[in-house]
Amino acid sequence: MTGANDMQMRQAGAPILLSVGLAFGLLCSSVAPVLAEGGENTDAINQRLYQQLGATPSQSKIETVSGQMYIAKENLDASVISDALAALLDGQRTEGESVSVQRAPRVNFEIHFKKNSANLTEESHTSLDELAKVLGSDFADMRFVLGGHTDQDGDEAVNLPLSQARAESARAYLVKQHSIAPDRLVARGFGANEPLREVETSAKDKLYNRRVDLRPLR
Protein backbone atom coordinates (compact mmCIF):
# COMPACT_ATOMS: atom_id res chain seq x y z
CA MET A 1 0.00 0.00 0.00
CA THR A 2 1.48 3.41 -0.94
CA GLY A 3 0.82 7.13 -0.95
CA ALA A 4 -2.51 8.29 0.47
CA ASN A 5 -3.40 4.78 1.54
CA ASP A 6 -0.28 4.63 3.73
CA MET A 7 -1.38 7.81 5.48
CA GLN A 8 -4.92 6.55 5.87
CA MET A 9 -3.76 3.29 7.41
CA ARG A 10 -1.16 4.75 9.76
CA GLN A 11 -3.55 4.46 12.69
CA ALA A 12 -3.84 0.71 12.19
CA GLY A 13 -1.04 -0.02 14.63
CA ALA A 14 -2.28 2.37 17.32
CA PRO A 15 -4.06 1.28 20.49
CA ILE A 16 -7.82 1.14 20.43
CA LEU A 17 -10.33 0.81 23.18
CA LEU A 18 -12.87 -1.76 24.00
CA SER A 19 -16.00 -0.03 25.22
CA VAL A 20 -19.04 -1.56 26.73
CA GLY A 21 -22.35 0.16 26.04
CA LEU A 22 -25.79 -0.64 27.39
CA ALA A 23 -28.35 -1.28 24.61
CA PHE A 24 -31.65 -3.07 24.34
CA GLY A 25 -33.14 -4.45 21.12
CA LEU A 26 -33.20 -7.22 18.58
CA LEU A 27 -30.38 -8.71 16.51
CA CYS A 28 -31.02 -8.93 12.78
CA SER A 29 -28.85 -10.95 10.41
CA SER A 30 -27.90 -8.06 8.13
CA VAL A 31 -28.61 -4.87 10.08
CA ALA A 32 -27.61 -3.28 13.36
CA PRO A 33 -29.64 -4.01 16.51
CA VAL A 34 -32.88 -2.03 16.52
CA LEU A 35 -33.35 -0.03 19.73
CA ALA A 36 -35.96 2.36 21.02
CA GLU A 37 -35.25 6.06 20.45
CA GLY A 38 -35.53 8.69 23.10
CA GLY A 39 -34.17 9.10 26.61
CA GLU A 40 -32.15 11.89 28.19
CA ASN A 41 -28.75 13.24 27.18
CA THR A 42 -26.14 10.48 26.98
CA ASP A 43 -23.63 12.29 29.18
CA ALA A 44 -26.23 12.80 31.91
CA ILE A 45 -27.11 9.11 31.82
CA ASN A 46 -23.49 8.03 32.02
CA GLN A 47 -22.55 10.46 34.77
CA ARG A 48 -25.40 9.14 36.90
CA LEU A 49 -24.61 5.50 36.13
CA TYR A 50 -20.98 6.15 37.05
CA GLN A 51 -22.20 7.26 40.46
CA GLN A 52 -23.78 3.83 40.90
CA LEU A 53 -20.26 2.60 41.61
CA GLY A 54 -20.36 4.53 44.86
CA ALA A 55 -17.27 3.97 46.99
CA THR A 56 -16.34 0.58 45.51
CA PRO A 57 -12.61 -0.15 45.10
CA SER A 58 -13.12 -0.11 41.34
CA GLN A 59 -14.26 3.52 41.26
CA SER A 60 -10.71 4.89 41.51
CA LYS A 61 -9.72 2.75 38.50
CA ILE A 62 -12.53 4.01 36.26
CA GLU A 63 -12.49 7.47 34.73
CA THR A 64 -15.06 9.15 32.49
CA VAL A 65 -14.46 10.39 28.97
CA SER A 66 -17.24 12.66 27.69
CA GLY A 67 -19.51 11.00 30.22
CA GLN A 68 -18.47 7.46 29.30
CA MET A 69 -16.74 5.05 31.67
CA TYR A 70 -13.14 4.32 30.66
CA ILE A 71 -10.71 1.74 32.05
CA ALA A 72 -7.06 1.97 31.02
CA LYS A 73 -5.20 -1.25 30.23
CA GLU A 74 -3.25 -1.17 33.49
CA ASN A 75 -6.53 -1.29 35.44
CA LEU A 76 -8.21 -3.98 33.36
CA ASP A 77 -9.18 -6.88 35.58
CA ALA A 78 -12.34 -8.91 35.95
CA SER A 79 -13.51 -7.22 39.15
CA VAL A 80 -13.27 -3.70 37.71
CA ILE A 81 -15.02 -4.73 34.49
CA SER A 82 -17.76 -6.47 36.46
CA ASP A 83 -18.35 -3.44 38.69
CA ALA A 84 -18.57 -1.12 35.69
CA LEU A 85 -21.06 -3.33 33.87
CA ALA A 86 -23.11 -3.81 37.01
CA ALA A 87 -23.32 -0.04 37.46
CA LEU A 88 -24.69 0.35 33.93
CA LEU A 89 -27.25 -2.38 34.39
CA ASP A 90 -28.30 -1.16 37.84
CA GLY A 91 -28.86 2.31 36.40
CA GLN A 92 -31.00 0.91 33.61
CA ARG A 93 -33.14 -1.12 36.00
CA THR A 94 -33.56 1.87 38.31
CA GLU A 95 -34.21 4.59 35.76
CA GLY A 96 -35.56 2.67 32.78
CA GLU A 97 -33.87 4.83 30.15
CA SER A 98 -34.71 4.14 26.53
CA VAL A 99 -31.78 4.96 24.25
CA SER A 100 -30.70 4.27 20.69
CA VAL A 101 -27.66 2.14 19.97
CA GLN A 102 -25.69 5.32 19.20
CA ARG A 103 -26.68 6.93 22.51
CA ALA A 104 -26.16 3.90 24.72
CA PRO A 105 -23.99 4.21 27.87
CA ARG A 106 -20.65 2.41 27.55
CA VAL A 107 -17.58 1.25 29.40
CA ASN A 108 -14.37 1.68 27.41
CA PHE A 109 -11.42 -0.69 27.56
CA GLU A 110 -7.97 -0.02 26.10
CA ILE A 111 -6.98 -2.76 23.64
CA HIS A 112 -3.94 -2.84 21.32
CA PHE A 113 -3.53 -4.28 17.82
CA LYS A 114 -0.45 -4.89 15.69
CA LYS A 115 0.54 -2.30 13.10
CA ASN A 116 -1.43 -2.24 9.85
CA SER A 117 -3.59 -5.19 10.85
CA ALA A 118 -6.44 -6.34 13.05
CA ASN A 119 -4.19 -8.82 14.87
CA LEU A 120 -4.26 -8.48 18.65
CA THR A 121 -1.04 -7.91 20.58
CA GLU A 122 -0.05 -10.28 23.36
CA GLU A 123 -0.90 -7.72 26.06
CA SER A 124 -4.39 -7.38 24.62
CA HIS A 125 -4.84 -11.14 24.91
CA THR A 126 -4.44 -10.65 28.65
CA SER A 127 -6.99 -7.83 28.68
CA LEU A 128 -9.54 -9.88 26.76
CA ASP A 129 -8.89 -12.82 29.08
CA GLU A 130 -10.15 -10.63 31.93
CA LEU A 131 -13.21 -9.58 29.93
CA ALA A 132 -13.95 -13.21 29.11
CA LYS A 133 -14.07 -14.07 32.82
CA VAL A 134 -16.89 -11.57 33.24
CA LEU A 135 -18.78 -12.60 30.11
CA GLY A 136 -18.61 -16.21 31.17
CA SER A 137 -19.81 -15.69 34.74
CA ASP A 138 -21.67 -12.61 36.00
CA PHE A 139 -23.15 -11.79 32.56
CA ALA A 140 -23.32 -15.27 31.03
CA ASP A 141 -27.03 -14.88 30.20
CA MET A 142 -26.55 -11.77 28.06
CA ARG A 143 -25.87 -11.18 24.37
CA PHE A 144 -23.53 -8.49 23.03
CA VAL A 145 -22.71 -6.41 19.95
CA LEU A 146 -19.02 -5.68 19.38
CA GLY A 147 -18.77 -2.31 17.64
CA GLY A 148 -15.43 -1.25 16.14
CA HIS A 149 -14.35 2.41 15.94
CA THR A 150 -11.44 4.45 14.53
CA ASP A 151 -10.17 7.99 15.02
CA GLN A 152 -10.89 10.71 12.46
CA ASP A 153 -7.73 10.29 10.34
CA GLY A 154 -8.22 8.84 6.86
CA ASP A 155 -11.54 8.39 5.10
CA GLU A 156 -14.49 6.10 5.58
CA ALA A 157 -13.38 3.74 2.82
CA VAL A 158 -10.42 2.77 5.04
CA ASN A 159 -11.81 3.38 8.52
CA LEU A 160 -15.03 1.42 8.16
CA PRO A 161 -13.48 -1.93 7.13
CA LEU A 162 -10.64 -1.44 9.62
CA SER A 163 -13.10 -0.98 12.47
CA GLN A 164 -15.06 -4.02 11.31
CA ALA A 165 -11.93 -6.17 11.13
CA ARG A 166 -10.82 -5.23 14.63
CA ALA A 167 -14.24 -5.88 16.10
CA GLU A 168 -14.22 -9.29 14.41
CA SER A 169 -10.73 -9.99 15.75
CA ALA A 170 -11.77 -9.30 19.34
CA ARG A 171 -14.89 -11.43 18.87
CA ALA A 172 -12.90 -14.32 17.39
CA TYR A 173 -10.52 -14.33 20.35
CA LEU A 174 -13.35 -14.45 22.88
CA VAL A 175 -15.11 -17.23 20.98
CA LYS A 176 -12.09 -19.39 20.16
CA GLN A 177 -9.99 -18.95 23.27
CA HIS A 178 -12.75 -18.76 25.89
CA SER A 179 -15.65 -20.67 24.32
CA ILE A 180 -18.02 -17.71 24.46
CA ALA A 181 -21.03 -18.88 22.43
CA PRO A 182 -20.81 -17.36 18.91
CA ASP A 183 -24.47 -16.33 18.93
CA ARG A 184 -23.81 -14.11 21.96
CA LEU A 185 -21.44 -11.82 20.04
CA VAL A 186 -21.98 -9.89 16.80
CA ALA A 187 -19.17 -7.74 15.33
CA ARG A 188 -20.06 -4.35 13.78
CA GLY A 189 -17.79 -1.65 12.35
CA PHE A 190 -18.70 2.05 12.73
CA GLY A 191 -15.52 3.73 11.48
CA ALA A 192 -15.17 7.26 12.89
CA ASN A 193 -18.91 7.93 13.08
CA GLU A 194 -19.34 7.61 16.87
CA PRO A 195 -16.38 9.42 18.50
CA LEU A 196 -15.92 9.83 22.22
CA ARG A 197 -14.04 13.04 21.39
CA GLU A 198 -15.89 15.08 18.77
CA VAL A 199 -12.77 17.21 18.17
CA GLU A 200 -9.38 15.51 18.21
CA THR A 201 -6.78 17.97 19.51
CA SER A 202 -4.27 15.50 20.96
CA ALA A 203 -2.94 11.96 20.66
CA LYS A 204 -5.01 11.10 23.74
CA ASP A 205 -8.20 12.21 21.98
CA LYS A 206 -7.38 9.88 19.10
CA LEU A 207 -6.69 7.08 21.55
CA TYR A 208 -10.13 7.51 23.10
CA ASN A 209 -11.79 7.37 19.68
CA ARG A 210 -9.95 4.23 18.52
CA ARG A 211 -11.90 1.50 20.26
CA VAL A 212 -14.20 -1.50 20.04
CA ASP A 213 -17.38 -1.38 22.10
CA LEU A 214 -19.32 -4.27 23.55
CA ARG A 215 -23.04 -3.46 23.89
CA PRO A 216 -25.18 -5.80 25.99
CA LEU A 217 -28.52 -6.83 24.54
CA ARG A 218 -31.59 -8.34 26.14
Backbone hydrogen bonds, N-H to C=O, Kabsch-Sander energy under -0.5 kcal/mol:
donor,donor_aa,acceptor,acceptor_aa,energy
5,N,2,T,-1.4
6,D,3,G,-0.7
7,M,3,G,-1.4
8,Q,4,A,-2.5
9,M,5,N,-2.0
10,R,7,M,-0.9
12,A,9,M,-2.2
13,G,10,R,-0.8
14,A,11,Q,-2.0
16,I,111,I,-4.0
17,L,210,R,-1.8
18,L,109,F,-9.9
19,S,17,L,-0.6
19,S,212,V,-2.4
20,V,107,V,-7.7
21,G,19,S,-0.6
21,G,214,L,-1.4
22,L,105,P,-3.8
23,A,216,P,-1.6
26,L,34,V,-1.0
28,C,31,V,-0.7
34,V,26,L,-1.4
35,L,33,P,-0.6
45,I,41,N,-2.1
46,N,42,T,-2.7
47,Q,43,D,-2.7
48,R,44,A,-1.9
49,L,45,I,-2.6
50,Y,46,N,-2.6
51,Q,47,Q,-1.2
52,Q,48,R,-0.6
52,Q,49,L,-1.1
53,L,50,Y,-1.6
54,G,51,Q,-1.6
56,T,53,L,-1.8
59,Q,56,T,-1.5
60,S,57,P,-0.6
61,K,58,S,-1.7
62,I,59,Q,-1.4
63,E,61,K,-0.5
63,E,70,Y,-2.4
65,V,68,Q,-3.0
68,Q,65,V,-1.9
69,M,106,R,-1.6
70,Y,63,E,-3.0
71,I,108,N,-3.6
72,A,70,Y,-0.5
75,N,72,A,-1.9
76,L,73,K,-1.1
77,D,75,N,-0.9
81,I,77,D,-2.3
82,S,78,A,-2.6
83,D,79,S,-2.1
84,A,80,V,-2.2
85,L,81,I,-2.4
86,A,82,S,-2.5
87,A,83,D,-2.1
88,L,84,A,-1.8
89,L,85,L,-2.5
90,D,86,A,-2.9
91,G,87,A,-2.1
92,Q,88,L,-1.9
93,R,89,L,-2.4
94,T,90,D,-2.1
95,E,91,G,-2.8
96,G,92,Q,-2.4
99,V,97,E,-0.5
104,A,100,S,-0.7
104,A,101,V,-0.5
107,V,20,V,-3.7
108,N,69,M,-3.1
109,F,18,L,-4.6
110,E,71,I,-1.4
111,I,16,I,-5.0
111,I,109,F,-0.5
114,K,119,N,-3.5
117,S,114,K,-1.3
121,T,112,H,-1.7
125,H,121,T,-1.2
126,T,122,E,-1.3
127,S,123,E,-1.5
128,L,124,S,-2.6
129,D,125,H,-1.9
130,E,126,T,-1.5
131,L,127,S,-1.7
132,A,128,L,-2.6
133,K,129,D,-1.4
134,V,130,E,-1.1
135,L,131,L,-2.4
136,G,132,A,-2.1
137,S,134,V,-1.1
139,F,134,V,-2.0
140,A,137,S,-1.5
142,M,139,F,-1.7
143,R,217,L,-1.4
144,F,184,R,-4.1
145,V,215,R,-1.7
146,L,186,V,-3.1
147,G,145,V,-0.7
147,G,213,D,-4.4
148,G,146,L,-0.6
148,G,188,R,-3.7
149,H,211,R,-3.1
150,T,191,G,-2.8
158,V,155,D,-1.4
159,N,155,D,-2.8
160,L,156,E,-2.3
162,L,158,V,-1.8
163,S,159,N,-2.6
164,Q,160,L,-2.0
165,A,161,P,-2.6
166,R,162,L,-2.0
167,A,163,S,-1.9
168,E,164,Q,-2.4
169,S,165,A,-1.9
170,A,166,R,-2.1
171,R,167,A,-2.2
172,A,168,E,-2.7
173,Y,169,S,-1.9
174,L,170,A,-2.0
175,V,171,R,-2.4
176,K,172,A,-3.0
177,Q,173,Y,-2.5
178,H,173,Y,-0.5
178,H,174,L,-0.9
179,S,175,V,-0.9
180,I,174,L,-1.6
184,R,181,A,-2.2
185,L,182,P,-1.4
186,V,144,F,-1.5
188,R,146,L,-3.8
190,F,148,G,-2.9
193,N,190,F,-2.0
198,E,196,L,-0.6
201,T,199,V,-0.9
206,K,202,S,-1.6
207,L,203,A,-2.0
208,Y,204,K,-2.3
209,N,205,D,-1.7
210,R,206,K,-1.9
211,R,149,H,-0.7
211,R,209,N,-0.9
212,V,17,L,-8.4
213,D,147,G,-4.2
214,L,19,S,-4.7
215,R,145,V,-3.1
215,R,213,D,-0.6
217,L,143,R,-3.6
